[in-house]
Amino acid sequence: MSKKIVINPVTRVEGHGKVTVQLSDAGAVEDAKLHIIEFRGFEKFAQGRPFYEMPTLTQRLCGICPVSHHLAAAKTCDALVSAKVPAGADKIRRLMHYGQMLQSHALHFFHLCAADFLLGFDSDPALRNVIGVAQADPETAVHAVKLRKFGQEVIKITGGKKVHPTGAIAGGINAKISDEDRKHIRDGIQQIIDWSVDGVELCLDYYNKNKELFDTFATFDTNFMGSVGPNGELEFYDGKLRGIDKDGQIVFDQLPYSNYTEEITETVENWSYMKFPYFKKLGYPEGSYRVGPLARFNVADSISTPKAGKYFDIFKQIANGKPVKGSLFYHFARLVEMLHAAELIAEVIEDDDIQSDALVNRGELKDEGVGIIEAPRGTLIHHYKIDENGLITMMNMIVATTQNNVGMNRAVETIAKAFIKPGVEITEGILNRIEVGIRCYDPCLSCATHAIGQMPLQLDIVDKSGKTIKTISR
């Protein structure tokens, strides 16, 4: 008889999600889906609020990546007030964003994912956590904590607070960098760069020892999208959009943020509250795409900083002229981006513009604005319309996790079909592999920052009548 396997809740995901795996009568996987079963409604309850509240309101979506929403909202407000942000304010915002990239990538890999690699996918779940990482590799664990700490300090210096900063406002920034704070970043950044290199080397060494795993684990065809500069270089803060297909061919390039609706649209499915974005030219589902570190590396031609650039070249050698499709490569790209962010902090902190008194510009009020930024998890789109009083009448936010919706579902299905076979015992390690596939995409994990040791997970196998015939829990 057919059976259904349910993983509910999926651990280390912000909000509520579950996985269902439908088995045939013979026990083979017929279908597998990641369901997002929570509705948050930010786009609706922002309506009627003044647009200038959005940089502080929208960042309450997340306690892990508030800077991304803060800056995407600020950039949208810039468009609404027709502002060319002063050079110094622009660079302070960039510093804040690079601090966010640094701390978020360090948190996700070292605190939430490293245990799977250092201890093994099938290791004791009681030890497979950040505490187990600290026991297995104390030096790496200490460096991971300090990497995130430094990134948070950069955010506080540029935004006023480590979490939910208030520095970015419509048309600019509200404070310049002090001499003391500038010195603090200067004094610490080289050590951060060195530790970031160690992190990349750790992942590269794991890849070199497990190439087949990287090449086959949750590997599938999709399109990719990310932001690039005028010469195709990786651009975190203010590039233009480039989309490529599964073979690496350009679908669109140098697309201004304000024109994103020309190339991207969304649809819905009846089994998830998340929307499903796709490239218009390719249709749905063929036009579904992935964003985030792996996607950014696939669409970009280069990285501007020297140390990260060296590892980016290694990635392109692995790619051999085609997009890299294995989900585990998200981790390698993520760590190289962490290094790139650290190097960018070192560059910007030497620019005297960050201590300029010219902080804000404003012009004529417009009725519509778009702001896009490359958040740690991928491209983040904010789109607002306002009335004559400056009140929000329409808000659309397309977050990275939404754009990775199809990618995560494909990862779940690919892993389930690879490891759940007729006659094979369903173990905790198999459940963990499904979650490993989801975690590659770093889908908003603020809930998991409090999870240490045994995390709740229950898998029920039921017959057609709904009777539970076997339960595995941890």
C-alpha positions as CSV (number, residue, x, y, z in Angstrom):
1,M,0.0,0.0,0.0
2,S,1.1,3.6,-0.5
3,K,2.6,5.5,2.4
4,K,3.3,9.1,3.3
5,I,6.4,10.2,5.3
6,V,6.0,13.6,7.1
7,I,8.8,15.7,8.6
8,N,7.1,18.3,10.8
9,P,8.5,20.6,11.8
10,V,11.5,21.1,9.6
11,T,14.2,22.3,12.0
12,R,16.4,25.3,11.6
13,V,13.9,27.2,9.5
14,E,12.4,30.5,10.6
15,G,8.7,30.0,10.9
16,H,6.8,26.8,10.3
17,G,7.5,24.3,7.5
18,K,7.1,20.6,6.9
19,V,8.2,18.0,4.3
20,T,5.9,15.3,2.9
21,V,7.3,12.4,1.0
22,Q,4.7,10.2,-0.9
23,L,5.7,6.6,-1.4
24,S,4.3,4.2,-4.0
25,D,2.9,0.8,-3.1
26,A,6.3,-0.7,-3.6
27,G,7.9,1.9,-1.3
28,A,9.5,4.1,-4.0
29,V,9.3,7.9,-3.7
30,E,6.6,9.3,-6.0
31,D,6.6,12.9,-4.8
32,A,8.2,15.1,-2.2
33,K,7.5,18.7,-1.2
34,L,8.5,21.4,1.2
35,H,5.4,23.1,2.6
36,I,5.6,26.6,4.0
37,I,2.5,26.6,6.2
38,E,2.8,30.0,7.8
39,F,1.2,33.3,6.6
40,R,2.8,36.5,7.8
41,G,1.1,39.3,5.9
42,F,3.7,42.1,6.0
43,E,2.7,43.3,2.6
44,K,-0.9,43.8,3.8
45,F,-0.4,45.4,7.1
46,A,2.2,47.9,5.8
47,Q,-0.6,49.4,3.7
48,G,-1.6,52.8,5.1
49,R,1.7,53.4,6.9
50,P,4.0,56.3,5.9
51,F,6.7,55.1,3.4
52,Y,9.5,56.4,5.6
53,E,8.7,53.9,8.3
54,M,9.5,51.0,6.0
55,P,13.3,50.7,6.7
56,T,12.5,50.0,10.4
57,L,9.2,48.2,9.9
58,T,10.0,45.7,7.3
59,Q,13.2,44.5,9.0
60,R,11.1,43.0,11.7
61,L,10.5,40.2,9.3
62,C,13.7,38.7,10.5
63,G,16.2,38.9,13.4
64,I,19.0,37.3,11.4
65,C,19.0,39.5,8.3
66,P,17.3,42.7,9.3
67,V,20.0,44.8,7.6
68,S,19.0,43.4,4.3
69,H,15.4,44.5,4.7
70,H,16.5,47.8,6.3
71,L,18.7,48.6,3.3
72,A,16.3,47.3,0.6
73,A,13.5,49.4,2.1
74,A,15.9,52.5,2.3
75,K,16.8,52.1,-1.3
76,T,13.1,51.9,-2.2
77,C,12.5,55.1,-0.2
78,D,15.4,56.7,-2.1
79,A,13.5,56.0,-5.3
80,L,10.3,57.5,-3.8
81,V,12.1,60.8,-2.9
82,S,14.2,60.9,-6.1
83,A,17.4,60.9,-4.1
84,K,20.9,60.5,-5.3
85,V,22.4,59.3,-2.0
86,P,25.6,61.2,-1.0
87,A,28.8,59.3,-1.6
88,G,29.6,59.1,2.1
89,A,26.2,57.8,3.0
90,D,26.3,55.3,0.2
91,K,29.6,53.9,1.6
92,I,28.4,53.7,5.2
93,R,25.4,51.7,3.9
94,R,27.7,49.4,2.1
95,L,29.8,48.9,5.2
96,M,26.6,48.0,7.1
97,H,25.7,45.5,4.3
98,Y,29.1,44.0,4.3
99,G,29.0,43.5,8.1
100,Q,25.6,41.8,7.5
101,M,27.1,39.5,4.9
102,L,30.0,38.6,7.2
103,Q,28.0,37.8,10.3
104,S,25.1,36.0,8.5
105,H,27.3,33.7,6.5
106,A,29.5,33.0,9.6
107,L,26.4,32.2,11.6
108,H,24.8,29.9,9.0
109,F,27.8,27.8,8.1
110,F,29.7,27.5,11.4
111,H,26.8,27.5,13.8
112,L,24.1,25.6,11.9
113,C,25.8,23.6,9.1
114,A,29.4,22.8,10.0
115,A,28.4,19.9,12.3
116,D,27.1,18.0,9.3
117,F,30.5,18.2,7.7
118,L,32.8,18.0,10.7
119,L,30.9,15.2,12.4
120,G,29.0,13.5,9.5
121,F,25.5,13.4,8.2
122,D,24.9,10.2,10.2
123,S,26.6,11.2,13.4
124,D,24.8,11.2,16.8
125,P,22.2,14.0,16.6
126,A,22.8,14.8,20.3
127,L,26.3,15.9,19.3
128,R,25.6,17.2,15.8
129,N,25.2,20.8,16.7
130,V,27.3,23.9,17.5
131,I,28.4,22.4,20.8
132,G,29.6,19.3,19.0
133,V,31.6,21.6,16.6
134,A,33.2,23.3,19.6
135,Q,34.2,19.9,21.0
136,A,35.5,18.6,17.6
137,D,37.3,21.8,16.6
138,P,37.6,24.4,19.4
139,E,39.7,26.8,17.4
140,T,37.3,27.0,14.5
141,A,34.4,27.4,16.8
142,V,36.0,30.4,18.6
143,H,36.9,32.0,15.3
144,A,33.3,31.5,14.1
145,V,32.0,33.3,17.1
146,K,34.4,36.2,16.7
147,L,33.7,36.5,12.9
148,R,30.0,36.9,13.7
149,K,30.8,39.3,16.6
150,F,32.9,41.5,14.3
151,G,30.2,41.7,11.7
152,Q,27.6,42.7,14.3
153,E,29.9,45.4,15.5
154,V,30.2,46.8,12.0
155,I,26.4,46.9,11.9
156,K,26.2,48.7,15.2
157,I,28.8,51.3,14.1
158,T,27.0,52.0,10.9
159,G,23.4,51.5,11.9
160,G,23.2,52.3,15.6
161,K,22.2,48.8,16.8
162,K,23.5,45.3,16.1
163,V,20.0,44.0,15.4
164,H,17.3,46.1,13.7
165,P,19.5,49.1,13.0
166,T,18.1,52.6,12.3
167,G,21.0,54.2,10.4
168,A,19.6,54.2,6.8
169,I,16.9,56.7,6.0
170,A,15.2,57.9,2.9
171,G,17.9,59.7,0.8
172,G,20.9,58.7,3.0
173,I,22.2,57.8,6.4
174,N,21.7,59.5,9.8
175,A,25.3,59.6,11.2
176,K,28.8,59.5,9.9
177,I,31.6,57.2,11.2
178,S,33.5,58.4,14.3
179,D,37.3,58.3,14.5
180,E,37.1,55.8,17.4
181,D,34.8,53.5,15.4
182,R,36.9,53.7,12.3
183,K,40.0,52.8,14.2
184,H,38.2,49.8,15.8
185,I,37.3,48.4,12.4
186,R,40.7,49.1,11.0
187,D,42.4,47.4,13.9
188,G,40.4,44.2,13.7
189,I,39.7,43.6,10.0
190,Q,42.9,41.9,9.0
191,Q,42.4,39.1,11.5
192,I,38.9,38.7,10.3
193,I,40.2,38.3,6.7
194,D,42.6,35.7,7.9
195,W,40.0,33.7,9.7
196,S,37.7,34.0,6.7
197,V,40.4,32.4,4.5
198,D,40.7,29.6,7.0
199,G,36.9,29.0,6.7
200,V,37.1,28.8,2.9
201,E,40.1,26.4,3.1
202,L,38.1,24.2,5.5
203,C,35.3,23.9,3.0
204,L,37.6,23.5,0.0
205,D,39.5,20.7,1.8
206,Y,36.1,18.9,2.5
207,Y,35.2,19.3,-1.2
208,N,38.5,17.9,-2.4
209,K,37.9,14.9,-0.2
210,N,34.3,14.5,-1.2
211,K,34.0,15.6,-4.8
212,E,31.4,12.9,-5.7
213,L,29.2,14.0,-2.8
214,F,29.3,17.7,-4.0
215,D,28.7,16.7,-7.6
216,T,25.6,14.5,-6.9
217,F,23.9,15.7,-3.7
218,A,20.7,17.7,-4.5
219,T,22.0,18.4,-8.0
220,F,19.4,19.4,-10.6
221,D,18.8,21.9,-13.4
222,T,17.4,25.4,-12.8
223,N,18.0,28.9,-14.0
224,F,19.9,31.4,-11.8
225,M,19.8,35.1,-11.0
226,G,21.9,37.6,-9.2
227,S,23.3,41.2,-9.3
228,V,26.4,42.2,-11.2
229,G,28.3,45.3,-11.9
230,P,28.8,46.9,-15.3
231,N,31.6,44.5,-16.2
232,G,29.8,41.4,-14.9
233,E,31.5,41.5,-11.5
234,L,29.7,40.3,-8.3
235,E,27.9,43.2,-6.8
236,F,26.3,42.9,-3.3
237,Y,24.8,46.4,-2.9
238,D,23.8,48.2,-6.1
239,G,24.3,46.2,-9.3
240,K,21.9,45.2,-12.0
241,L,20.1,41.9,-12.5
242,R,21.5,39.1,-14.7
243,G,19.6,35.9,-15.3
244,I,21.0,32.7,-16.9
245,D,19.4,29.5,-17.9
246,K,20.4,26.0,-16.9
247,D,23.1,25.9,-19.6
248,G,24.6,29.2,-18.7
249,Q,23.0,31.2,-21.5
250,I,22.0,34.8,-20.7
251,V,18.2,35.2,-20.3
252,F,18.5,38.9,-19.4
253,D,21.4,41.2,-18.4
254,Q,22.1,44.6,-16.9
255,L,18.4,44.8,-16.0
256,P,17.7,48.0,-13.9
257,Y,16.0,47.1,-10.6
258,S,13.1,49.3,-11.4
259,N,12.3,47.1,-14.5
260,Y,12.4,43.8,-12.7
261,T,8.7,43.1,-13.6
262,E,9.7,43.0,-17.2
263,E,11.5,39.7,-16.6
264,I,10.2,38.2,-13.4
265,T,6.7,37.3,-12.3
266,E,5.1,35.1,-9.7
267,T,2.5,32.3,-9.4
268,V,1.0,30.3,-6.6
269,E,0.5,26.6,-5.7
270,N,-2.3,25.3,-3.5
271,W,0.0,23.5,-1.1
272,S,2.2,26.4,0.0
273,Y,1.8,30.0,1.3
274,M,5.0,30.9,-0.5
275,K,4.8,32.3,-4.0
276,F,6.8,30.8,-6.9
277,P,8.7,33.4,-9.0
278,Y,9.9,32.6,-12.5
279,F,11.5,34.2,-15.6
280,K,8.6,35.4,-17.8
281,K,10.4,34.4,-21.0
282,L,10.7,30.8,-20.0
283,G,7.3,30.3,-18.3
284,Y,6.4,28.3,-15.2
285,P,7.8,25.9,-14.0
286,E,10.6,26.0,-16.6
287,G,11.5,29.5,-15.7
288,S,12.0,28.8,-12.0
289,Y,15.3,30.0,-10.8
290,R,17.7,30.0,-7.8
291,V,19.3,32.9,-6.0
292,G,21.9,33.3,-3.3
293,P,25.6,32.6,-3.1
294,L,25.7,29.7,-5.7
295,A,23.5,31.7,-8.1
296,R,25.6,34.8,-7.7
297,F,28.8,32.9,-8.5
298,N,27.1,31.2,-11.5
299,V,26.0,34.5,-13.0
300,A,29.1,36.7,-12.2
301,D,32.2,36.9,-14.2
302,S,34.6,38.0,-11.5
303,I,35.1,39.1,-7.9
304,S,36.9,42.4,-7.2
305,T,38.9,41.5,-4.1
306,P,42.1,39.5,-4.4
307,K,41.8,36.7,-1.9
308,A,38.1,36.0,-2.6
309,G,38.9,36.4,-6.3
310,K,41.4,33.5,-6.1
311,Y,38.7,31.2,-4.7
312,F,36.2,32.4,-7.2
313,D,38.6,31.4,-10.0
314,I,38.7,27.9,-8.4
315,F,34.9,27.8,-8.5
316,K,34.9,28.7,-12.2
317,Q,37.4,26.0,-12.9
318,I,35.0,23.5,-11.2
319,A,32.2,24.9,-13.3
320,N,34.2,24.4,-16.5
321,G,32.1,26.9,-18.4
322,K,28.7,25.7,-17.2
323,P,26.6,26.6,-14.1
324,V,27.4,24.6,-11.0
325,K,24.2,22.9,-9.9
326,G,25.0,20.9,-6.8
327,S,23.3,22.4,-3.7
328,L,26.3,21.8,-1.4
329,F,28.3,24.3,-3.4
330,Y,26.1,27.0,-1.8
331,H,28.4,26.5,1.3
332,F,31.6,27.0,-0.6
333,A,30.3,30.1,-2.4
334,R,28.9,31.4,0.9
335,L,32.3,31.2,2.6
336,V,34.0,32.9,-0.3
337,E,31.4,35.7,-0.1
338,M,32.1,36.0,3.7
339,L,35.8,36.5,2.8
340,H,34.8,39.0,0.0
341,A,32.7,41.0,2.5
342,A,35.6,41.2,4.9
343,E,38.0,42.4,2.2
344,L,35.4,45.0,1.1
345,I,35.1,46.3,4.7
346,A,38.9,46.7,4.7
347,E,38.6,48.8,1.5
348,V,35.7,51.0,2.5
349,I,37.0,51.8,6.0
350,E,40.0,53.6,4.4
351,D,37.7,55.9,2.4
352,D,37.5,59.3,4.0
353,D,33.9,59.8,2.5
354,I,32.6,57.8,5.4
355,Q,33.3,60.7,7.7
356,S,31.7,63.3,5.5
357,D,29.0,65.6,6.9
358,A,27.0,65.3,3.6
359,L,24.6,62.5,4.6
360,V,21.2,63.1,3.0
361,N,19.7,64.2,-0.3
362,R,16.0,64.4,-1.3
363,G,14.1,65.5,-4.3
364,E,10.6,65.3,-5.8
365,L,8.2,62.7,-4.3
366,K,7.3,60.0,-6.7
367,D,4.4,57.5,-6.4
368,E,6.3,54.3,-7.0
369,G,9.8,52.9,-6.1
370,V,11.8,49.7,-6.2
371,G,14.8,48.8,-4.1
372,I,16.8,45.6,-4.6
373,I,19.8,44.3,-2.7
374,E,21.7,41.0,-2.6
375,A,20.9,39.7,0.9
376,P,23.0,36.8,2.3
377,R,20.3,34.4,1.1
378,G,19.9,36.0,-2.3
379,T,18.2,38.7,-4.2
380,L,15.8,40.7,-2.1
381,I,13.2,42.9,-3.9
382,H,11.1,45.7,-2.3
383,H,8.5,47.4,-4.4
384,Y,6.2,50.1,-3.0
385,K,3.5,52.4,-4.3
386,I,2.3,55.5,-2.3
387,D,-0.5,58.0,-2.4
388,E,-0.3,61.8,-2.4
389,N,0.2,61.7,1.4
390,G,3.1,59.4,1.3
391,L,1.1,56.4,2.6
392,I,1.7,52.9,1.3
393,T,-1.0,51.7,-1.1
394,M,0.9,48.6,-2.4
395,M,3.8,46.6,-1.2
396,N,5.4,43.6,-2.8
397,M,8.4,41.9,-1.3
398,I,10.1,39.0,-3.1
399,V,12.6,37.5,-0.6
400,A,15.4,35.1,-1.4
401,T,13.7,32.1,0.2
402,T,10.7,32.6,-2.0
403,Q,12.8,32.7,-5.1
404,N,14.5,29.5,-3.9
405,N,11.2,27.9,-3.3
406,V,11.3,25.6,-6.3
407,G,15.0,24.9,-5.7
408,M,14.4,23.8,-2.1
409,N,11.5,21.6,-3.3
410,R,13.7,20.0,-6.0
411,A,16.4,19.4,-3.4
412,V,14.0,17.6,-1.1
413,E,12.7,15.5,-4.0
414,T,16.1,14.7,-5.3
415,I,17.5,13.6,-1.9
416,A,14.4,11.6,-1.0
417,K,14.6,9.7,-4.3
418,A,18.3,9.1,-3.8
419,F,18.1,7.7,-0.2
420,I,14.5,6.4,0.4
421,K,14.3,3.1,-1.5
422,P,12.1,0.0,-1.3
423,G,13.3,-2.2,1.6
424,V,15.7,0.5,2.9
425,E,15.2,1.4,6.6
426,I,14.3,5.0,7.1
427,T,16.9,6.3,9.6
428,E,17.5,9.6,11.4
429,G,20.5,10.1,9.1
430,I,18.2,10.0,6.0
431,L,15.9,12.6,7.7
432,N,19.0,14.7,8.3
433,R,20.1,14.5,4.7
434,I,16.7,16.0,3.6
435,E,17.2,18.8,6.1
436,V,20.8,19.3,4.9
437,G,19.5,19.9,1.4
438,I,17.1,22.6,2.7
439,R,19.8,24.2,4.9
440,C,22.0,24.7,1.8
441,Y,19.7,27.5,0.9
442,D,19.8,29.2,4.4
443,P,16.0,29.8,4.4
444,C,15.6,32.3,7.2
445,L,16.8,30.3,10.3
446,S,16.4,32.7,13.2
447,C,14.3,30.1,15.1
448,A,17.2,27.6,15.0
449,T,19.7,30.0,16.7
450,H,18.2,28.8,20.0
451,A,18.3,25.1,19.2
452,I,21.1,23.1,20.8
453,G,21.3,19.4,21.2
454,Q,18.3,17.2,20.4
455,M,15.9,19.0,18.0
456,P,12.3,18.0,17.6
457,L,11.6,15.8,14.6
458,Q,9.0,13.1,14.0
459,L,8.4,11.0,11.0
460,D,5.1,9.1,10.7
461,I,4.4,6.3,8.2
462,V,0.7,5.9,7.7
463,D,-1.4,3.6,5.7
464,K,-4.3,4.6,3.3
465,S,-6.8,4.6,6.2
466,G,-4.7,7.1,8.1
467,K,-3.5,4.6,10.7
468,T,0.1,5.2,11.8
469,I,2.1,2.0,11.3
470,K,5.5,3.3,12.3
471,T,6.9,6.4,14.1
472,I,10.5,7.6,14.2
473,S,11.2,10.6,16.4
474,R,14.2,12.4,17.8
